[in-house]
Amino acid sequence: MPIDFNENRWEKIKETYRLWWSGELDRPIIPVELEGRDPGRDEPDIPLMTQAICTDLSVSPEDIVDRLDYELSTKIYLGDAFPFFNMNYLGPIVVAGFLGARLDNSTGRVWFHPQEDIPVTELHFEYNPNNIWFKRARDICAVAMDYWQGQVMVGMPSLGGVVDILSTFRPGEKLLVDLYDYPEDVKRLIWEIHEIWHRYFNEFNEIFRTVNGGYVDWGGIYSDKPFSMLECDFSYMISPDMFDEFVKPALKVCSEKIEHSFYHMDGPGQLPHLDSLLTIDNIDGVQWVPGFDDTDSAHYPELFRKIHAAGKKIQCYGDFDTIDAIMEQIGTGKGIHRHVKYGYTEITGQESEIRKRLEKYGIE
């Protein structure tokens, strides 16, 4: 039994997103994944690839993709959901790994650390097409595209933000001190990483554009044009003036080079930068992550009103009640996208009730 998603459903997804990106869709986009479907095939005798075991290079890309095919075949895709391969299993800020940072998954999650402590004045970055983790990610993506032939979207690896990549090589308080002591070297490195980031981004897009003609990353937003979730978690620790000096220029140029982009705003510590961020014309929307202590996005009405008033789209975490609350706060369902985590099902055993709830939004 194949993955439960046919060509007609893909055409519907593409048309829905076309309308959403153009501002013509009057409702929110709400993907819902359920588990428990009979996959119609035997489970492969290898574990599902995760960050905890991603360094096991003895598992071939073909076996990784076949094992995930089984997993995707157990899912039911409701609403605006579609099958996609979230390539974040090599961890976030993976360009740091491509540039030579040491991959550490001893905790079960991937973190990158510098191989050695190099002063910011002596740091220099170069594009490396032969890095082991880049080649691994590229090979897996290529195999996945060939295996599924457009039936499953293959996600862009979590490349990371350019300043976050730099902070990997200047961890802790080191980069914060560098902002004061060596601002020109910090800016030099930001633009070095920026150029390299785009080379890697384009390398992966060369693979993705071969079949299906669509793009997606870990946020699960489909686009018929190259798309990225831009980010800078490091900005949690700096002032708005420093954000404007060190972070905003690269965000602005990056968003001008990419047809569609969102900004990943992770936690209340980034809120001081929201007004500045919203002035970047080519960033299409904001993904709001409330943080570990407050998982209900609906608790931030002024945030959503401000994003909506700036003409930006919204991606949020939460259930139907959260979506309803945000719709009430901004006065419309336009431009809202509910994030659905790969491999995580919030609601099970309630398919008929979920379908009825989706129908209230006009989603068949």
NUVO-628249 format. One record per residue (C-alpha): residue number from 1; residue in three letters; x, y, z. Coordinates in pm, 1 decimal, decimal comma. Each point is the difference from the previous one (the first is absolute). Layout:
residues N
+-----+------+----------+----------+----------+
! pos ! code !        X !        Y !        Z !
+-----+------+----------+----------+----------+
! NUM !  ala !        X !        Y !        Z !
...
+-----+------+----------+----------+----------+
//
This chain:
residues 364
+-----+------+----------+----------+----------+
! pos ! code !        X !        Y !        Z !
+-----+------+----------+----------+----------+
!   1 !  met !      0,0 !      0,0 !      0,0 !
!   2 !  pro !    162,3 !    326,9 !   -106,9 !
!   3 !  ile !     12,0 !    325,7 !    189,1 !
!   4 !  asp !   -355,7 !    132,8 !     16,0 !
!   5 !  phe !     46,9 !    301,0 !   -225,1 !
!   6 !  asn !    -77,9 !     10,8 !   -370,1 !
!   7 !  glu !     58,8 !    244,3 !   -285,2 !
!   8 !  asn !   -341,0 !    165,3 !     40,6 !
!   9 !  arg !     72,3 !     79,6 !    364,1 !
!  10 !  trp !    336,0 !    145,1 !    -94,6 !
!  11 !  glu !   -164,9 !    226,8 !   -255,4 !
!  12 !  lys !   -241,6 !    116,6 !    268,7 !
!  13 !  ile !    287,5 !     70,4 !    241,6 !
!  14 !  lys !    186,4 !    199,6 !   -263,2 !
!  15 !  glu !   -305,6 !    207,8 !    -86,8 !
!  16 !  thr !    -77,1 !     62,4 !    369,1 !
!  17 !  tyr !    351,2 !    126,9 !     62,5 !
!  18 !  arg !     -0,4 !    206,4 !   -317,0 !
!  19 !  leu !   -306,2 !    182,9 !    129,7 !
!  20 !  trp !    148,6 !     27,5 !    349,5 !
!  21 !  trp !    328,1 !    151,6 !   -115,5 !
!  22 !  ser !   -185,0 !    249,1 !   -222,6 !
!  23 !  gly !   -236,0 !    102,2 !    281,8 !
!  24 !  glu !   -308,0 !   -137,3 !   -174,1 !
!  25 !  leu !    -75,9 !   -282,3 !    246,2 !
!  26 !  asp !   -261,5 !    114,4 !    252,3 !
!  27 !  arg !     66,9 !   -278,0 !    250,3 !
!  28 !  pro !    299,1 !   -126,7 !    198,6 !
!  29 !  ile !    213,3 !   -290,1 !   -118,1 !
!  30 !  ile !    -44,6 !   -285,0 !    246,9 !
!  31 !  pro !    199,5 !   -322,0 !    -48,2 !
!  32 !  val !    -89,3 !   -294,4 !    224,7 !
!  33 !  glu !    188,1 !   -329,9 !      5,1 !
!  34 !  leu !   -140,9 !   -310,3 !    166,6 !
!  35 !  glu !    174,0 !   -331,4 !     52,5 !
!  36 !  gly !   -128,6 !   -355,0 !    -13,5 !
!  37 !  arg !    -61,7 !    -63,4 !   -369,8 !
!  38 !  asp !     88,8 !   -346,5 !   -125,8 !
!  39 !  pro !    319,8 !     57,2 !   -201,6 !
!  40 !  gly !    -61,9 !   -307,9 !   -211,5 !
!  41 !  arg !    362,8 !   -110,0 !     27,4 !
!  42 !  asp !    241,5 !   -149,3 !    248,8 !
!  43 !  glu !    193,2 !    227,8 !    230,5 !
!  44 !  pro !    367,3 !     17,9 !   -103,0 !
!  45 !  asp !    246,5 !   -155,7 !    241,1 !
!  46 !  ile !    182,7 !    325,7 !     72,2 !
!  47 !  pro !    -89,6 !    284,9 !    236,9 !
!  48 !  leu !   -151,8 !    323,7 !   -120,6 !
!  49 !  met !    284,3 !    246,0 !    -47,5 !
!  50 !  thr !     11,8 !    261,9 !    275,4 !
!  51 !  gln !    252,5 !    248,7 !    133,8 !
!  52 !  ala !     98,2 !   -259,0 !    261,4 !
!  53 !  ile !    136,1 !   -240,6 !   -264,5 !
!  54 !  cys !     73,6 !    230,1 !   -293,1 !
!  55 !  thr !    374,6 !    -59,6 !     21,8 !
!  56 !  asp !    -41,8 !   -367,9 !    -94,7 !
!  57 !  leu !    128,1 !     21,0 !   -355,4 !
!  58 !  ser !    -34,3 !   -375,7 !    -47,6 !
!  59 !  val !   -370,5 !     51,6 !    -76,8 !
!  60 !  ser !    -35,6 !     78,7 !   -368,8 !
!  61 !  pro !   -205,7 !    295,5 !   -126,6 !
!  62 !  glu !   -220,7 !   -255,0 !   -178,2 !
!  63 !  asp !    -77,7 !   -179,1 !    327,4 !
!  64 !  ile !    -63,7 !    329,9 !    181,0 !
!  65 !  val !   -253,9 !    103,5 !   -261,7 !
!  66 !  asp !   -165,7 !   -343,1 !    -15,6 !
!  67 !  arg !    -42,1 !     -0,2 !    379,3 !
!  68 !  leu !   -156,0 !    345,3 !    -10,2 !
!  69 !  asp !   -228,3 !   -110,0 !   -282,6 !
!  70 !  tyr !   -142,0 !   -259,8 !    236,2 !
!  71 !  glu !    -51,0 !    266,2 !    268,3 !
!  72 !  leu !   -176,0 !    238,4 !   -236,7 !
!  73 !  ser !   -221,6 !   -284,6 !   -119,2 !
!  74 !  thr !   -142,0 !    -38,0 !    352,4 !
!  75 !  lys !   -135,7 !    355,7 !     -2,9 !
!  76 !  ile !   -335,1 !    147,2 !    -95,5 !
!  77 !  tyr !     26,9 !    347,2 !   -150,0 !
!  78 !  leu !   -296,1 !    222,2 !     81,6 !
!  79 !  gly !    -76,6 !    358,3 !    -89,3 !
!  80 !  asp !    298,0 !    164,7 !   -165,4 !
!  81 !  ala !    254,0 !   -260,8 !    109,6 !
!  82 !  phe !    227,4 !   -168,2 !   -250,2 !
!  83 !  pro !    278,7 !   -259,2 !     32,7 !
!  84 !  phe !    343,7 !    151,7 !     38,7 !
!  85 !  phe !    346,1 !   -104,7 !    111,0 !
!  86 !  asn !    124,7 !    236,7 !    267,8 !
!  87 !  met !    375,9 !      4,4 !    -51,8 !
!  88 !  asn !     78,1 !    140,9 !    345,5 !
!  89 !  tyr !    137,8 !   -332,5 !    119,7 !
!  90 !  leu !    354,9 !    136,5 !    -37,4 !
!  91 !  gly !    -97,5 !    271,7 !    245,0 !
!  92 !  pro !    -55,4 !    374,7 !    -16,4 !
!  93 !  ile !    261,2 !    247,5 !   -126,0 !
!  94 !  val !    142,4 !   -278,6 !   -215,1 !
!  95 !  val !    205,7 !    240,6 !   -213,3 !
!  96 !  ala !    227,5 !     26,3 !    306,2 !
!  97 !  gly !     63,5 !   -371,5 !    -47,8 !
!  98 !  phe !     58,4 !     53,0 !   -372,3 !
!  99 !  leu !    265,9 !    257,4 !     96,2 !
! 100 !  gly !    186,2 !   -239,2 !    226,8 !
! 101 !  ala !   -164,4 !     25,3 !    341,4 !
! 102 !  arg !     -2,0 !   -323,3 !    201,6 !
! 103 !  leu !   -333,7 !   -183,2 !      7,7 !
! 104 !  asp !    -93,4 !   -123,7 !    349,3 !
! 105 !  asn !   -315,7 !   -208,0 !     42,1 !
! 106 !  ser !     92,4 !   -161,5 !    333,3 !
! 107 !  thr !   -311,3 !    150,1 !    163,0 !
! 108 !  gly !   -231,3 !   -139,9 !   -267,3 !
! 109 !  arg !    -17,3 !    340,5 !   -166,9 !
! 110 !  val !    250,4 !    147,6 !   -243,0 !
! 111 !  trp !    215,4 !    290,7 !    113,2 !
! 112 !  phe !    295,8 !    148,0 !   -182,7 !
! 113 !  his !    319,8 !    114,0 !    171,5 !
! 114 !  pro !    320,6 !    159,6 !   -130,0 !
! 115 !  gln !    292,5 !   -233,0 !    -61,3 !
! 116 !  glu !    230,3 !    258,4 !    155,8 !
! 117 !  asp !    -15,6 !    344,1 !    157,6 !
! 118 !  ile !     98,0 !    241,6 !   -277,5 !
! 119 !  pro !    -12,7 !    376,6 !     68,7 !
! 120 !  val !   -257,5 !    187,5 !   -205,2 !
! 121 !  thr !    279,0 !    201,4 !   -163,8 !
! 122 !  glu !    150,1 !   -322,2 !   -139,4 !
! 123 !  leu !   -319,0 !   -179,5 !    -99,1 !
! 124 !  his !    -75,7 !    -54,6 !   -366,6 !
! 125 !  phe !   -260,6 !   -216,0 !   -171,2 !
! 126 !  glu !      2,2 !   -166,4 !   -340,1 !
! 127 !  tyr !   -255,1 !   -203,7 !   -189,9 !
! 128 !  asn !     85,3 !   -369,7 !     25,2 !
! 129 !  pro !   -180,3 !   -232,0 !   -245,3 !
! 130 !  asn !    176,2 !   -304,1 !    146,9 !
! 131 !  asn !   -107,5 !     35,2 !    363,2 !
! 132 !  ile !   -126,2 !   -335,4 !    130,1 !
! 133 !  trp !   -329,2 !    136,2 !    136,2 !
! 134 !  phe !    -76,7 !    203,3 !   -310,0 !
! 135 !  lys !     61,0 !   -300,9 !   -222,9 !
! 136 !  arg !   -212,1 !   -217,4 !    229,3 !
! 137 !  ala !   -293,5 !    244,5 !     -3,8 !
! 138 !  arg !     29,6 !     55,1 !   -374,9 !
! 139 !  asp !      8,6 !   -374,2 !    -73,0 !
! 140 !  ile !   -304,0 !    -69,5 !    216,8 !
! 141 !  cys !   -197,9 !    280,6 !   -163,5 !
! 142 !  ala !     90,3 !   -122,5 !   -348,7 !
! 143 !  val !    -99,7 !   -358,8 !     81,1 !
! 144 !  ala !   -327,2 !    120,3 !    155,5 !
! 145 !  met !    -91,2 !    206,7 !   -304,5 !
! 146 !  asp !     66,1 !   -294,5 !   -228,8 !
! 147 !  tyr !   -184,6 !   -245,7 !    227,6 !
! 148 !  trp !   -322,8 !    196,7 !     41,1 !
! 149 !  gln !    -11,0 !    178,1 !   -335,6 !
! 150 !  gly !   -191,4 !    294,4 !    143,1 !
! 151 !  gln !   -247,0 !   -195,4 !    212,8 !
! 152 !  val !    182,8 !    116,5 !    314,4 !
! 153 !  met !    150,5 !    345,0 !     46,8 !
! 154 !  val !    364,5 !    -11,2 !    106,4 !
! 155 !  gly !     83,6 !    276,9 !    243,8 !
! 156 !  met !    295,8 !    235,1 !     -2,8 !
! 157 !  pro !    243,1 !    -92,3 !    280,9 !
! 158 !  ser !    -11,7 !    241,5 !    292,6 !
! 159 !  leu !    281,8 !    222,9 !   -128,0 !
! 160 !  gly !    -21,9 !    250,4 !    285,5 !
! 161 !  gly !     41,6 !    375,2 !     12,2 !
! 162 !  val !    332,5 !    158,0 !    -92,8 !
! 163 !  val !     59,8 !    157,3 !    342,4 !
! 164 !  asp !    -99,6 !   -323,1 !    176,5 !
! 165 !  ile !    251,9 !   -182,4 !   -218,5 !
! 166 !  leu !    268,6 !    248,6 !    100,9 !
! 167 !  ser !    -95,3 !    -35,3 !    367,1 !
! 168 !  thr !     68,4 !   -373,9 !    -30,6 !
! 169 !  phe !    365,2 !     83,2 !    -59,7 !
! 170 !  arg !      1,1 !    276,6 !    264,8 !
! 171 !  pro !   -221,4 !   -161,5 !    268,4 !
! 172 !  gly !   -116,7 !    130,2 !    333,9 !
! 173 !  glu !     90,1 !    359,0 !     72,2 !
! 174 !  lys !    279,6 !     12,5 !   -259,3 !
! 175 !  leu !   -205,8 !    133,7 !   -289,8 !
! 176 !  leu !   -173,9 !    247,7 !    230,8 !
! 177 !  val !    339,4 !    143,1 !     96,0 !
! 178 !  asp !    107,3 !     -4,6 !   -366,4 !
! 179 !  leu !   -291,7 !    229,3 !    -88,2 !
! 180 !  tyr !    162,7 !    267,9 !    215,3 !
! 181 !  asp !    367,9 !    -73,8 !    -51,4 !
! 182 !  tyr !     12,0 !   -108,8 !   -365,8 !
! 183 !  pro !   -321,3 !    115,3 !   -172,2 !
! 184 !  glu !    159,3 !     18,6 !   -346,6 !
! 185 !  asp !    128,6 !   -356,2 !     21,3 !
! 186 !  val !   -343,8 !   -118,7 !    109,2 !
! 187 !  lys !   -156,8 !    171,4 !   -301,1 !
! 188 !  arg !    265,6 !   -143,1 !   -230,8 !
! 189 !  leu !    -78,6 !   -351,5 !    119,8 !
! 190 !  ile !   -376,0 !     52,4 !    -20,7 !
! 191 !  trp !     30,3 !     84,5 !   -369,6 !
! 192 !  glu !    242,4 !   -286,6 !    -63,4 !
! 193 !  ile !   -251,5 !   -241,0 !    151,8 !
! 194 !  his !   -284,9 !    169,6 !   -185,5 !
! 195 !  glu !    157,9 !    -72,6 !   -338,3 !
! 196 !  ile !     83,3 !   -359,3 !     95,6 !
! 197 !  trp !   -350,4 !    -55,6 !    141,0 !
! 198 !  his !   -149,9 !     90,7 !   -335,7 !
! 199 !  arg !    232,4 !   -236,5 !   -183,6 !
! 200 !  tyr !   -118,1 !   -288,9 !    216,0 !
! 201 !  phe !   -361,4 !    117,3 !    -27,1 !
! 202 !  asn !     23,4 !      2,4 !   -378,4 !
! 203 !  glu !    172,3 !   -340,0 !     -9,9 !
! 204 !  phe !   -296,2 !   -159,1 !    178,4 !
! 205 !  asn !   -252,7 !    185,8 !   -214,4 !
! 206 !  glu !    166,0 !   -142,4 !   -310,2 !
! 207 !  ile !   -100,4 !   -340,3 !    135,8 !
! 208 !  phe !   -351,7 !    102,9 !    105,6 !
! 209 !  arg !    -97,9 !    162,7 !   -328,7 !
! 210 !  thr !     50,2 !   -325,1 !   -193,7 !
! 211 !  val !   -340,8 !   -145,0 !     98,0 !
! 212 !  asn !   -333,9 !    148,8 !    110,2 !
! 213 !  gly !    116,2 !    359,5 !    -27,1 !
! 214 !  gly !    -60,3 !     86,3 !    363,9 !
! 215 !  tyr !    197,8 !     89,5 !    310,0 !
! 216 !  val !    -43,2 !    -46,3 !    373,6 !
! 217 !  asp !    215,5 !     13,1 !    310,8 !
! 218 !  trp !    -37,0 !   -108,5 !    362,8 !
! 219 !  gly !   -287,6 !    243,7 !     55,2 !
! 220 !  gly !   -221,4 !   -197,6 !   -239,0 !
! 221 !  ile !   -102,8 !    296,0 !   -218,7 !
! 222 !  tyr !    -29,2 !    -94,8 !   -367,6 !
! 223 !  ser !    118,5 !    241,3 !   -267,2 !
! 224 !  asp !     21,3 !    -34,3 !   -375,0 !
! 225 !  lys !    307,9 !    224,3 !     14,8 !
! 226 !  pro !    318,4 !    -35,9 !    207,8 !
! 227 !  phe !    -83,0 !     64,3 !    365,1 !
! 228 !  ser !    186,2 !     29,5 !    328,9 !
! 229 !  met !    -73,3 !     51,1 !    368,7 !
! 230 !  leu !    247,0 !    272,3 !     94,4 !
! 231 !  glu !    109,8 !     25,0 !    361,6 !
! 232 !  cys !    233,8 !    144,6 !    259,8 !
! 233 !  asp !    -41,4 !   -152,7 !    344,7 !
! 234 !  phe !    312,5 !    187,9 !    105,1 !
! 235 !  ser !   -202,8 !    321,5 !    -14,8 !
! 236 !  tyr !   -163,2 !   -105,7 !    327,6 !
! 237 !  met !    315,4 !    136,4 !    170,1 !
! 238 !  ile !     47,9 !    332,6 !   -178,2 !
! 239 !  ser !   -164,2 !    341,7 !     -6,4 !
! 240 !  pro !   -217,7 !    133,7 !   -282,5 !
! 241 !  asp !    284,3 !    229,9 !   -106,1 !
! 242 !  met !    237,6 !   -296,4 !    -28,5 !
! 243 !  phe !   -267,4 !   -197,9 !   -184,7 !
! 244 !  asp !    -27,0 !    278,8 !   -254,3 !
! 245 !  glu !    378,1 !     26,4 !    -36,7 !
! 246 !  phe !    103,9 !   -365,6 !    -12,0 !
! 247 !  val !   -303,8 !   -215,9 !    -80,2 !
! 248 !  lys !   -247,4 !    198,5 !   -207,2 !
! 249 !  pro !    221,7 !     81,6 !   -302,1 !
! 250 !  ala !     64,9 !   -366,3 !    -85,1 !
! 251 !  leu !   -366,5 !    -88,7 !     60,9 !
! 252 !  lys !   -104,7 !    272,4 !   -241,0 !
! 253 !  val !    238,5 !   -109,3 !   -276,3 !
! 254 !  cys !    -82,3 !   -367,3 !     51,5 !
! 255 !  ser !   -373,6 !     65,9 !    -27,5 !
! 256 !  glu !     63,5 !    190,1 !   -324,2 !
! 257 !  lys !    181,8 !   -298,6 !   -149,5 !
! 258 !  ile !   -270,3 !   -253,7 !     91,3 !
! 259 !  glu !   -348,6 !      9,0 !   -151,7 !
! 260 !  his !   -179,0 !    -87,4 !    326,6 !
! 261 !  ser !    121,1 !     20,1 !    359,4 !
! 262 !  phe !   -124,2 !     -0,9 !    359,2 !
! 263 !  tyr !    181,0 !     97,6 !    318,0 !
! 264 !  his !     18,5 !   -248,9 !    288,6 !
! 265 !  met !    -64,5 !    209,4 !    311,9 !
! 266 !  asp !     90,1 !   -228,4 !    288,0 !
! 267 !  gly !   -115,9 !    122,0 !    339,2 !
! 268 !  pro !    -88,7 !    328,9 !    173,2 !
! 269 !  gly !    364,8 !    107,8 !      5,0 !
! 270 !  gln !    -26,0 !     76,6 !   -371,7 !
! 271 !  leu !   -306,7 !    222,9 !     31,9 !
! 272 !  pro !    205,7 !    322,8 !     35,0 !
! 273 !  his !    110,7 !    -54,1 !   -361,2 !
! 274 !  leu !   -347,4 !    -51,0 !   -146,2 !
! 275 !  asp !    -60,5 !    359,6 !   -111,0 !
! 276 !  ser !    331,4 !     10,3 !   -184,8 !
! 277 !  leu !    -52,2 !   -342,2 !   -153,3 !
! 278 !  leu !   -342,0 !     96,6 !   -136,3 !
! 279 !  thr !    157,3 !    280,1 !   -206,6 !
! 280 !  ile !    183,4 !   -256,3 !   -215,6 !
! 281 !  asp !   -231,3 !     -0,2 !   -301,3 !
! 282 !  asn !     99,8 !   -333,9 !   -150,9 !
! 283 !  ile !    -51,6 !   -210,6 !    312,7 !
! 284 !  asp !   -347,4 !   -142,0 !    -60,8 !
! 285 !  gly !    -89,2 !   -106,5 !    350,9 !
! 286 !  val !     95,2 !    -85,8 !    355,1 !
! 287 !  gln !      1,6 !   -340,2 !    166,8 !
! 288 !  trp !    -66,8 !     59,6 !    369,5 !
! 289 !  val !    130,9 !   -253,2 !    254,0 !
! 290 !  pro !   -109,0 !    105,3 !    351,2 !
! 291 !  gly !    265,5 !   -196,1 !    186,9 !
! 292 !  phe !      2,8 !   -300,2 !    231,6 !
! 293 !  asp !   -203,1 !    155,8 !    281,9 !
! 294 !  asp !   -292,0 !    122,4 !   -208,0 !
! 295 !  thr !    -98,5 !   -226,1 !   -286,5 !
! 296 !  asp !   -325,3 !    179,2 !    -84,3 !
! 297 !  ser !     64,6 !    250,9 !   -274,1 !
! 298 !  ala !   -337,2 !    167,7 !     63,9 !
! 299 !  his !    139,4 !    177,4 !    308,6 !
! 300 !  tyr !    166,6 !    265,8 !   -219,0 !
! 301 !  pro !   -281,9 !    198,3 !   -165,2 !
! 302 !  glu !    200,7 !    321,3 !    -45,6 !
! 303 !  leu !    273,9 !   -195,6 !   -175,0 !
! 304 !  phe !   -238,7 !   -142,2 !   -257,4 !
! 305 !  arg !   -180,2 !    329,0 !    -52,2 !
! 306 !  lys !    333,1 !    169,5 !    -65,7 !
! 307 !  ile !    115,3 !   -270,3 !   -244,3 !
! 308 !  his !   -332,2 !      9,6 !   -184,5 !
! 309 !  ala !     -7,0 !    381,2 !    -11,6 !
! 310 !  ala !    343,1 !     -7,6 !   -165,0 !
! 311 !  gly !   -142,3 !   -215,1 !   -279,9 !
! 312 !  lys !    192,0 !   -311,4 !    107,0 !
! 313 !  lys !   -122,4 !   -357,0 !     25,1 !
! 314 !  ile !     -1,5 !   -201,0 !    325,6 !
! 315 !  gln !    107,5 !   -353,8 !     80,9 !
! 316 !  cys !   -106,1 !   -116,1 !    345,0 !
! 317 !  tyr !      9,3 !   -305,2 !    222,3 !
! 318 !  gly !   -321,4 !   -121,6 !    161,1 !
! 319 !  asp !   -333,3 !   -174,3 !    -41,3 !
! 320 !  phe !   -326,7 !    113,2 !   -154,9 !
! 321 !  asp !    -81,5 !    221,1 !    299,4 !
! 322 !  thr !    331,3 !    180,4 !    -44,2 !
! 323 !  ile !    -75,3 !     64,0 !   -366,5 !
! 324 !  asp !   -347,8 !    129,1 !     89,2 !
! 325 !  ala !    147,8 !    234,5 !    259,5 !
! 326 !  ile !    254,7 !    143,5 !   -245,0 !
! 327 !  met !   -270,0 !     43,4 !   -265,7 !
! 328 !  glu !   -207,1 !    195,4 !    250,6 !
! 329 !  gln !    300,5 !    209,9 !    101,5 !
! 330 !  ile !     88,3 !    108,2 !   -355,3 !
! 331 !  gly !   -351,5 !    -12,2 !   -143,3 !
! 332 !  thr !     67,5 !   -250,3 !   -278,8 !
! 333 !  gly !    126,5 !   -346,7 !    -82,8 !
! 334 !  lys !    205,5 !    130,3 !   -290,6 !
! 335 !  gly !    372,9 !    -58,9 !     12,4 !
! 336 !  ile !     -1,9 !   -242,6 !    294,8 !
! 337 !  his !    184,4 !   -331,8 !    -17,6 !
! 338 !  arg !    -10,5 !   -262,2 !    272,2 !
! 339 !  his !    334,3 !   -169,0 !     54,9 !
! 340 !  val !    -11,4 !   -379,9 !      4,4 !
! 341 !  lys !    301,4 !   -181,7 !    139,8 !
! 342 !  tyr !    132,6 !   -289,4 !   -201,2 !
! 343 !  gly !    -41,0 !   -330,1 !    186,7 !
! 344 !  tyr !   -228,0 !    149,5 !    264,8 !
! 345 !  thr !   -376,1 !    -47,7 !     19,7 !
! 346 !  glu !   -189,3 !    222,8 !    238,7 !
! 347 !  ile !   -336,8 !   -171,5 !    -36,3 !
! 348 !  thr !    -63,8 !   -367,5 !    -66,8 !
! 349 !  gly !   -312,9 !   -213,4 !    -32,4 !
! 350 !  gln !   -221,2 !    297,7 !    -83,6 !
! 351 !  glu !     11,9 !     14,5 !   -377,3 !
! 352 !  ser !   -372,2 !     66,4 !    -52,2 !
! 353 !  glu !     -4,3 !    279,4 !    258,8 !
! 354 !  ile !    308,1 !    159,9 !   -154,4 !
! 355 !  arg !   -154,4 !    -12,0 !   -345,9 !
! 356 !  lys !   -311,2 !    176,2 !    132,1 !
! 357 !  arg !    214,7 !    267,3 !    162,3 !
! 358 !  leu !    192,9 !     52,3 !   -323,0 !
! 359 !  glu !   -326,3 !     39,2 !   -191,8 !
! 360 !  lys !    -83,0 !    303,7 !    215,7 !
! 361 !  tyr !    298,1 !    173,8 !   -156,5 !
! 362 !  gly !   -110,5 !   -106,3 !   -347,9 !
! 363 !  ile !    261,2 !   -276,9 !    -21,7 !
! 364 !  glu !   -121,3 !   -323,3 !   -157,7 !
+-----+------+----------+----------+----------+
//
